[in-house]
């Protein structure tokens, strides 16, 4: 059986939306080895991450920590955050977003390896 292509390909890997509702959205996020997401924050949601596989360097409000499979991380609403894959296999985690808006335009980027710094505000 062929595996379906991921829904949303990004320069750091990809993500799939697993579930969505008015108060939540659930994604499976895969970060390729040596890649990292933007250093960013969201004004309208908080996030809970459950690491499925791989190793993560997690930055929350300029504080670094290291995490692996089975750990749960919390990103409070309005907190600056970033995750990097520091293993030789992809970092896979389940992200549960809670809030009132889940659009990609609620991302304020402070640093980005792919030149996407800046703010786009939801309408």
C-alpha angles and dihedrals in degrees: 000000000000117000114236119246116256116265099230121033117194133178090258097046131287146284138211125207106231100178138357136187140154094280103028148029127195124205137178105219125196119193116191120231112281093013130111140189124244120283094249150144138213126217098197106042146039124214138215117198125199111194111223101177142347130036126286136205102207122195119193118176091338094311116120126212136164125231142175146187116331097019122125121215127193124211108192118216111274095018122132110239145168137174129202131189107237098173131085089244125061119278109237123188139163113234120203111194120197124189143075101287132033105178121135087238090074089078121110107191120204098174130008132177090213101052097258099127118145143063132286113182124207117248 
